[in-house]
Amino acid sequence: MFAAFGVNFLAYLLVLIFIVAVVLLACFIGIKWRKSKDAKMAMASEAEVTDN
């Protein structure tokens, strides 16, 4: 009885760890993309200011 519980518990724990890892990876990718976009916008606004 406890062996079956342990196997199921570990299986769900592995699924939970996988989901958390995917969510964290998505967050880091989103942060990287946002910083890149903000840097491009800052460079564009600097170029616009120097042109005028």
PETA-V737197 format. One record per backbone hydrogen bond with DSSP energy under -0.5 kcal/mol. NH is the residue of the N-H (numbers start at 1). CO is the residue of the C=O. If there is no record, write none. Layout:
# PETA-V737197
nh,co
NH,CO
NH,CO
This chain:
# PETA-V737197
nh,co
5,1
6,2
7,3
8,4
9,5
10,6
11,7
12,8
13,9
14,10
15,11
16,12
17,13
18,14
19,15
20,16
21,17
22,18
23,19
24,20
25,21
26,22
27,23
28,24
29,25
30,26
31,27
32,28
33,29
34,30
35,31
36,32
37,33
38,34
39,35
40,36
41,37
42,38
43,39
44,40
45,41
46,42
47,43
48,44
49,45
50,46
51,47
52,48
